[in-house]
Amino acid sequence: MAILVNEFTFTPHQIKSDWLGNNPSTETQILELEARLGLSLPLDYRIFLSITNGFSAP
């Protein structure tokens, strides 16, 4: 819907793919993040990161 409304600037790739998310995090990146933070992330957040490492901020 955000792409259709066209109120924000999206990359050509985001428009073509209809996906506003970032590339997924690798397991190594998630483990490095947990080590840097000194904690274990909740499973549902780890799954979220493995699908998309966040979304672009319009």
PDB file of N, CA, C and O in Angstrom:
ATOM      1  N   MET A   1       0.828  -1.190   0.000  1.00  0.00           N
ATOM      2  CA  MET A   1       0.000   0.000   0.000  1.00  0.00           C
ATOM      3  C   MET A   1       0.876   1.258   0.000  1.00  0.00           C
ATOM      4  O   MET A   1       0.574   2.239  -0.680  1.00  0.00           O
ATOM      5  N   ALA A   2       1.974   1.211   0.781  1.00  0.00           N
ATOM      6  CA  ALA A   2       2.858   2.378   0.834  1.00  0.00           C
ATOM      7  C   ALA A   2       3.438   2.688  -0.536  1.00  0.00           C
ATOM      8  O   ALA A   2       3.610   3.853  -0.894  1.00  0.00           O
ATOM      9  N   ILE A   3       3.741   1.640  -1.308  1.00  0.00           N
ATOM     10  CA  ILE A   3       4.274   1.858  -2.662  1.00  0.00           C
ATOM     11  C   ILE A   3       3.196   2.472  -3.547  1.00  0.00           C
ATOM     12  O   ILE A   3       3.466   3.400  -4.309  1.00  0.00           O
ATOM     13  N   LEU A   4       1.979   1.956  -3.446  1.00  0.00           N
ATOM     14  CA  LEU A   4       0.887   2.470  -4.280  1.00  0.00           C
ATOM     15  C   LEU A   4       0.553   3.916  -3.969  1.00  0.00           C
ATOM     16  O   LEU A   4       0.268   4.696  -4.877  1.00  0.00           O
ATOM     17  N   VAL A   5       0.585   4.283  -2.688  1.00  0.00           N
ATOM     18  CA  VAL A   5       0.268   5.656  -2.286  1.00  0.00           C
ATOM     19  C   VAL A   5       1.348   6.614  -2.773  1.00  0.00           C
ATOM     20  O   VAL A   5       1.067   7.775  -3.068  1.00  0.00           O
ATOM     21  N   ASN A   6       2.590   6.121  -2.856  1.00  0.00           N
ATOM     22  CA  ASN A   6       3.708   6.888  -3.412  1.00  0.00           C
ATOM     23  C   ASN A   6       4.010   8.170  -2.638  1.00  0.00           C
ATOM     24  O   ASN A   6       4.345   9.193  -3.235  1.00  0.00           O
ATOM     25  N   GLU A   7       3.893   8.115  -1.313  1.00  0.00           N
ATOM     26  CA  GLU A   7       4.238   9.277  -0.494  1.00  0.00           C
ATOM     27  C   GLU A   7       5.699   9.256  -0.056  1.00  0.00           C
ATOM     28  O   GLU A   7       6.213  10.253   0.450  1.00  0.00           O
ATOM     29  N   PHE A   8       6.363   8.124  -0.250  1.00  0.00           N
ATOM     30  CA  PHE A   8       7.737   7.959   0.197  1.00  0.00           C
ATOM     31  C   PHE A   8       8.593   7.527  -0.984  1.00  0.00           C
ATOM     32  O   PHE A   8       8.076   7.102  -2.017  1.00  0.00           O
ATOM     33  N   THR A   9       9.901   7.639  -0.822  1.00  0.00           N
ATOM     34  CA  THR A   9      10.833   7.232  -1.866  1.00  0.00           C
ATOM     35  C   THR A   9      11.300   5.808  -1.577  1.00  0.00           C
ATOM     36  O   THR A   9      11.836   5.521  -0.507  1.00  0.00           O
ATOM     37  N   PHE A  10      11.088   4.923  -2.549  1.00  0.00           N
ATOM     38  CA  PHE A  10      11.537   3.545  -2.438  1.00  0.00           C
ATOM     39  C   PHE A  10      12.495   3.248  -3.580  1.00  0.00           C
ATOM     40  O   PHE A  10      12.449   3.893  -4.628  1.00  0.00           O
ATOM     41  N   THR A  11      13.362   2.266  -3.369  1.00  0.00           N
ATOM     42  CA  THR A  11      14.303   1.887  -4.420  1.00  0.00           C
ATOM     43  C   THR A  11      13.544   1.161  -5.528  1.00  0.00           C
ATOM     44  O   THR A  11      12.468   0.614  -5.289  1.00  0.00           O
ATOM     45  N   PRO A  12      14.101   1.153  -6.735  1.00  0.00           N
ATOM     46  CA  PRO A  12      13.465   0.409  -7.822  1.00  0.00           C
ATOM     47  C   PRO A  12      13.272  -1.069  -7.465  1.00  0.00           C
ATOM     48  O   PRO A  12      12.263  -1.673  -7.832  1.00  0.00           O
ATOM     49  N   HIS A  13      14.236  -1.645  -6.753  1.00  0.00           N
ATOM     50  CA  HIS A  13      14.122  -3.052  -6.341  1.00  0.00           C
ATOM     51  C   HIS A  13      12.933  -3.250  -5.405  1.00  0.00           C
ATOM     52  O   HIS A  13      12.191  -4.222  -5.550  1.00  0.00           O
ATOM     53  N   GLN A  14      12.745  -2.349  -4.452  1.00  0.00           N
ATOM     54  CA  GLN A  14      11.617  -2.462  -3.528  1.00  0.00           C
ATOM     55  C   GLN A  14      10.294  -2.367  -4.284  1.00  0.00           C
ATOM     56  O   GLN A  14       9.354  -3.104  -3.987  1.00  0.00           O
ATOM     57  N   ILE A  15      10.221  -1.488  -5.232  1.00  0.00           N
ATOM     58  CA  ILE A  15       8.985  -1.324  -5.995  1.00  0.00           C
ATOM     59  C   ILE A  15       8.715  -2.568  -6.843  1.00  0.00           C
ATOM     60  O   ILE A  15       7.593  -3.072  -6.880  1.00  0.00           O
ATOM     61  N   LYS A  16       9.753  -3.056  -7.522  1.00  0.00           N
ATOM     62  CA  LYS A  16       9.587  -4.227  -8.390  1.00  0.00           C
ATOM     63  C   LYS A  16       9.200  -5.465  -7.590  1.00  0.00           C
ATOM     64  O   LYS A  16       8.360  -6.252  -8.027  1.00  0.00           O
ATOM     65  N   SER A  17       9.809  -5.637  -6.421  1.00  0.00           N
ATOM     66  CA  SER A  17       9.577  -6.853  -5.635  1.00  0.00           C
ATOM     67  C   SER A  17       8.394  -6.736  -4.680  1.00  0.00           C
ATOM     68  O   SER A  17       7.959  -7.736  -4.110  1.00  0.00           O
ATOM     69  N   ASP A  18       7.866  -5.514  -4.500  1.00  0.00           N
ATOM     70  CA  ASP A  18       6.803  -5.283  -3.499  1.00  0.00           C
ATOM     71  C   ASP A  18       7.253  -5.696  -2.107  1.00  0.00           C
ATOM     72  O   ASP A  18       6.438  -6.154  -1.307  1.00  0.00           O
ATOM     73  N   TRP A  19       8.526  -5.543  -1.809  1.00  0.00           N
ATOM     74  CA  TRP A  19       9.085  -5.936  -0.512  1.00  0.00           C
ATOM     75  C   TRP A  19       9.885  -4.775   0.033  1.00  0.00           C
ATOM     76  O   TRP A  19      10.873  -4.351  -0.567  1.00  0.00           O
ATOM     77  N   LEU A  20       9.451  -4.257   1.184  1.00  0.00           N
ATOM     78  CA  LEU A  20      10.127  -3.099   1.781  1.00  0.00           C
ATOM     79  C   LEU A  20      11.157  -3.502   2.820  1.00  0.00           C
ATOM     80  O   LEU A  20      11.821  -2.648   3.408  1.00  0.00           O
ATOM     81  N   GLY A  21      11.290  -4.789   3.046  1.00  0.00           N
ATOM     82  CA  GLY A  21      12.235  -5.268   4.055  1.00  0.00           C
ATOM     83  C   GLY A  21      13.671  -5.250   3.566  1.00  0.00           C
ATOM     84  O   GLY A  21      13.944  -5.135   2.372  1.00  0.00           O
ATOM     85  N   ASN A  22      14.571  -5.367   4.514  1.00  0.00           N
ATOM     86  CA  ASN A  22      15.996  -5.476   4.213  1.00  0.00           C
ATOM     87  C   ASN A  22      16.348  -6.938   3.971  1.00  0.00           C
ATOM     88  O   ASN A  22      15.529  -7.831   4.192  1.00  0.00           O
ATOM     89  N   ASN A  23      17.568  -7.170   3.517  1.00  0.00           N
ATOM     90  CA  ASN A  23      18.033  -8.545   3.355  1.00  0.00           C
ATOM     91  C   ASN A  23      18.060  -9.227   4.719  1.00  0.00           C
ATOM     92  O   ASN A  23      18.336  -8.580   5.729  1.00  0.00           O
ATOM     93  N   PRO A  24      17.775 -10.535   4.756  1.00  0.00           N
ATOM     94  CA  PRO A  24      17.765 -11.241   6.039  1.00  0.00           C
ATOM     95  C   PRO A  24      19.151 -11.286   6.677  1.00  0.00           C
ATOM     96  O   PRO A  24      20.170 -11.219   5.990  1.00  0.00           O
ATOM     97  N   SER A  25      19.165 -11.400   7.991  1.00  0.00           N
ATOM     98  CA  SER A  25      20.420 -11.575   8.727  1.00  0.00           C
ATOM     99  C   SER A  25      20.816 -13.040   8.657  1.00  0.00           C
ATOM    100  O   SER A  25      19.963 -13.927   8.628  1.00  0.00           O
ATOM    101  N   THR A  26      22.099 -13.280   8.631  1.00  0.00           N
ATOM    102  CA  THR A  26      22.598 -14.650   8.685  1.00  0.00           C
ATOM    103  C   THR A  26      22.646 -15.093  10.145  1.00  0.00           C
ATOM    104  O   THR A  26      22.610 -14.265  11.055  1.00  0.00           O
ATOM    105  N   GLU A  27      22.727 -16.387  10.356  1.00  0.00           N
ATOM    106  CA  GLU A  27      22.851 -16.915  11.721  1.00  0.00           C
ATOM    107  C   GLU A  27      24.105 -16.356  12.388  1.00  0.00           C
ATOM    108  O   GLU A  27      24.095 -16.042  13.578  1.00  0.00           O
ATOM    109  N   THR A  28      25.181 -16.236  11.617  1.00  0.00           N
ATOM    110  CA  THR A  28      26.429 -15.675  12.158  1.00  0.00           C
ATOM    111  C   THR A  28      26.226 -14.244  12.624  1.00  0.00           C
ATOM    112  O   THR A  28      26.701 -13.874  13.698  1.00  0.00           O
ATOM    113  N   GLN A  29      25.532 -13.433  11.840  1.00  0.00           N
ATOM    114  CA  GLN A  29      25.271 -12.041  12.230  1.00  0.00           C
ATOM    115  C   GLN A  29      24.427 -11.976  13.497  1.00  0.00           C
ATOM    116  O   GLN A  29      24.665 -11.133  14.361  1.00  0.00           O
ATOM    117  N   ILE A  30      23.446 -12.860  13.610  1.00  0.00           N
ATOM    118  CA  ILE A  30      22.600 -12.876  14.806  1.00  0.00           C
ATOM    119  C   ILE A  30      23.427 -13.273  16.022  1.00  0.00           C
ATOM    120  O   ILE A  30      23.293 -12.672  17.087  1.00  0.00           O
ATOM    121  N   LEU A  31      24.277 -14.278  15.869  1.00  0.00           N
ATOM    122  CA  LEU A  31      25.135 -14.704  16.980  1.00  0.00           C
ATOM    123  C   LEU A  31      26.104 -13.594  17.384  1.00  0.00           C
ATOM    124  O   LEU A  31      26.347 -13.382  18.572  1.00  0.00           O
ATOM    125  N   GLU A  32      26.656 -12.888  16.402  1.00  0.00           N
ATOM    126  CA  GLU A  32      27.554 -11.769  16.698  1.00  0.00           C
ATOM    127  C   GLU A  32      26.826 -10.656  17.443  1.00  0.00           C
ATOM    128  O   GLU A  32      27.376 -10.055  18.366  1.00  0.00           O
ATOM    129  N   LEU A  33      25.591 -10.384  17.041  1.00  0.00           N
ATOM    130  CA  LEU A  33      24.790  -9.375  17.729  1.00  0.00           C
ATOM    131  C   LEU A  33      24.544  -9.781  19.175  1.00  0.00           C
ATOM    132  O   LEU A  33      24.700  -8.963  20.082  1.00  0.00           O
ATOM    133  N   GLU A  34      24.163 -11.032  19.399  1.00  0.00           N
ATOM    134  CA  GLU A  34      23.924 -11.511  20.763  1.00  0.00           C
ATOM    135  C   GLU A  34      25.194 -11.410  21.603  1.00  0.00           C
ATOM    136  O   GLU A  34      25.140 -11.019  22.769  1.00  0.00           O
ATOM    137  N   ALA A  35      26.337 -11.763  21.012  1.00  0.00           N
ATOM    138  CA  ALA A  35      27.609 -11.673  21.742  1.00  0.00           C
ATOM    139  C   ALA A  35      27.922 -10.221  22.091  1.00  0.00           C
ATOM    140  O   ALA A  35      28.344  -9.921  23.208  1.00  0.00           O
ATOM    141  N   ARG A  36      27.711  -9.317  21.124  1.00  0.00           N
ATOM    142  CA  ARG A  36      27.989  -7.894  21.363  1.00  0.00           C
ATOM    143  C   ARG A  36      27.082  -7.326  22.448  1.00  0.00           C
ATOM    144  O   ARG A  36      27.518  -6.520  23.269  1.00  0.00           O
ATOM    145  N   LEU A  37      25.808  -7.751  22.450  1.00  0.00           N
ATOM    146  CA  LEU A  37      24.857  -7.253  23.442  1.00  0.00           C
ATOM    147  C   LEU A  37      24.952  -7.989  24.768  1.00  0.00           C
ATOM    148  O   LEU A  37      24.474  -7.499  25.791  1.00  0.00           O
ATOM    149  N   GLY A  38      25.571  -9.169  24.752  1.00  0.00           N
ATOM    150  CA  GLY A  38      25.701  -9.963  25.971  1.00  0.00           C
ATOM    151  C   GLY A  38      24.375 -10.567  26.413  1.00  0.00           C
ATOM    152  O   GLY A  38      24.109 -10.689  27.608  1.00  0.00           O
ATOM    153  N   LEU A  39      23.542 -10.948  25.439  1.00  0.00           N
ATOM    154  CA  LEU A  39      22.246 -11.549  25.775  1.00  0.00           C
ATOM    155  C   LEU A  39      21.780 -12.440  24.637  1.00  0.00           C
ATOM    156  O   LEU A  39      22.326 -12.399  23.534  1.00  0.00           O
ATOM    157  N   SER A  40      20.770 -13.240  24.919  1.00  0.00           N
ATOM    158  CA  SER A  40      20.158 -14.078  23.896  1.00  0.00           C
ATOM    159  C   SER A  40      18.857 -13.415  23.451  1.00  0.00           C
ATOM    160  O   SER A  40      18.033 -13.017  24.274  1.00  0.00           O
ATOM    161  N   LEU A  41      18.691 -13.306  22.157  1.00  0.00           N
ATOM    162  CA  LEU A  41      17.473 -12.704  21.623  1.00  0.00           C
ATOM    163  C   LEU A  41      16.325 -13.703  21.718  1.00  0.00           C
ATOM    164  O   LEU A  41      16.552 -14.910  21.628  1.00  0.00           O
ATOM    165  N   PRO A  42      15.106 -13.224  21.897  1.00  0.00           N
ATOM    166  CA  PRO A  42      13.952 -14.122  21.900  1.00  0.00           C
ATOM    167  C   PRO A  42      13.830 -14.826  20.541  1.00  0.00           C
ATOM    168  O   PRO A  42      14.183 -14.265  19.504  1.00  0.00           O
ATOM    169  N   LEU A  43      13.330 -16.048  20.569  1.00  0.00           N
ATOM    170  CA  LEU A  43      13.222 -16.843  19.349  1.00  0.00           C
ATOM    171  C   LEU A  43      12.421 -16.122  18.266  1.00  0.00           C
ATOM    172  O   LEU A  43      12.822 -16.128  17.102  1.00  0.00           O
ATOM    173  N   ASP A  44      11.302 -15.503  18.627  1.00  0.00           N
ATOM    174  CA  ASP A  44      10.492 -14.840  17.602  1.00  0.00           C
ATOM    175  C   ASP A  44      11.243 -13.678  16.951  1.00  0.00           C
ATOM    176  O   ASP A  44      11.046 -13.410  15.766  1.00  0.00           O
ATOM    177  N   TYR A  45      12.098 -12.984  17.703  1.00  0.00           N
ATOM    178  CA  TYR A  45      12.877 -11.892  17.116  1.00  0.00           C
ATOM    179  C   TYR A  45      13.984 -12.441  16.227  1.00  0.00           C
ATOM    180  O   TYR A  45      14.296 -11.858  15.189  1.00  0.00           O
ATOM    181  N   ARG A  46      14.585 -13.571  16.633  1.00  0.00           N
ATOM    182  CA  ARG A  46      15.603 -14.208  15.805  1.00  0.00           C
ATOM    183  C   ARG A  46      14.998 -14.632  14.463  1.00  0.00           C
ATOM    184  O   ARG A  46      15.627 -14.485  13.415  1.00  0.00           O
ATOM    185  N   ILE A  47      13.775 -15.156  14.510  1.00  0.00           N
ATOM    186  CA  ILE A  47      13.086 -15.554  13.281  1.00  0.00           C
ATOM    187  C   ILE A  47      12.816 -14.333  12.410  1.00  0.00           C
ATOM    188  O   ILE A  47      13.016 -14.369  11.196  1.00  0.00           O
ATOM    189  N   PHE A  48      12.358 -13.248  13.043  1.00  0.00           N
ATOM    190  CA  PHE A  48      12.130 -12.002  12.310  1.00  0.00           C
ATOM    191  C   PHE A  48      13.408 -11.567  11.595  1.00  0.00           C
ATOM    192  O   PHE A  48      13.368 -11.242  10.408  1.00  0.00           O
ATOM    193  N   LEU A  49      14.538 -11.556  12.298  1.00  0.00           N
ATOM    194  CA  LEU A  49      15.801 -11.147  11.690  1.00  0.00           C
ATOM    195  C   LEU A  49      16.213 -12.074  10.568  1.00  0.00           C
ATOM    196  O   LEU A  49      16.841 -11.631   9.606  1.00  0.00           O
ATOM    197  N   SER A  50      15.872 -13.372  10.666  1.00  0.00           N
ATOM    198  CA  SER A  50      16.241 -14.317   9.626  1.00  0.00           C
ATOM    199  C   SER A  50      15.352 -14.173   8.386  1.00  0.00           C
ATOM    200  O   SER A  50      15.689 -14.690   7.321  1.00  0.00           O
ATOM    201  N   ILE A  51      14.223 -13.475   8.518  1.00  0.00           N
ATOM    202  CA  ILE A  51      13.341 -13.208   7.384  1.00  0.00           C
ATOM    203  C   ILE A  51      13.680 -11.858   6.771  1.00  0.00           C
ATOM    204  O   ILE A  51      13.825 -11.736   5.554  1.00  0.00           O
ATOM    205  N   THR A  52      13.802 -10.862   7.608  1.00  0.00           N
ATOM    206  CA  THR A  52      14.175  -9.522   7.171  1.00  0.00           C
ATOM    207  C   THR A  52      14.875  -8.811   8.314  1.00  0.00           C
ATOM    208  O   THR A  52      14.387  -8.826   9.444  1.00  0.00           O
ATOM    209  N   ASN A  53      15.977  -8.209   8.044  1.00  0.00           N
ATOM    210  CA  ASN A  53      16.703  -7.482   9.074  1.00  0.00           C
ATOM    211  C   ASN A  53      16.132  -6.066   9.172  1.00  0.00           C
ATOM    212  O   ASN A  53      16.832  -5.076   8.959  1.00  0.00           O
ATOM    213  N   GLY A  54      14.854  -6.003   9.498  1.00  0.00           N
ATOM    214  CA  GLY A  54      14.182  -4.713   9.625  1.00  0.00           C
ATOM    215  C   GLY A  54      13.568  -4.265   8.312  1.00  0.00           C
ATOM    216  O   GLY A  54      13.643  -4.969   7.306  1.00  0.00           O
ATOM    217  N   PHE A  55      12.969  -3.104   8.330  1.00  0.00           N
ATOM    218  CA  PHE A  55      12.323  -2.530   7.153  1.00  0.00           C
ATOM    219  C   PHE A  55      12.843  -1.129   6.927  1.00  0.00           C
ATOM    220  O   PHE A  55      13.283  -0.456   7.858  1.00  0.00           O
ATOM    221  N   SER A  56      12.787  -0.697   5.680  1.00  0.00           N
ATOM    222  CA  SER A  56      13.212   0.670   5.398  1.00  0.00           C
ATOM    223  C   SER A  56      12.260   1.650   6.051  1.00  0.00           C
ATOM    224  O   SER A  56      11.050   1.432   6.116  1.00  0.00           O
ATOM    225  N   ALA A  57      12.823   2.697   6.516  1.00  0.00           N
ATOM    226  CA  ALA A  57      12.000   3.745   7.140  1.00  0.00           C
ATOM    227  C   ALA A  57      11.604   4.748   6.065  1.00  0.00           C
ATOM    228  O   ALA A  57      12.457   5.433   5.501  1.00  0.00           O
ATOM    229  N   PRO A  58      10.316   4.831   5.788  1.00  0.00           N
ATOM    230  CA  PRO A  58       9.904   5.804   4.762  1.00  0.00           C
ATOM    231  C   PRO A  58      10.066   7.230   5.268  1.00  0.00           C
ATOM    232  O   PRO A  58       9.769   8.180   4.544  1.00  0.00           O
TER     233      PRO A  58
END
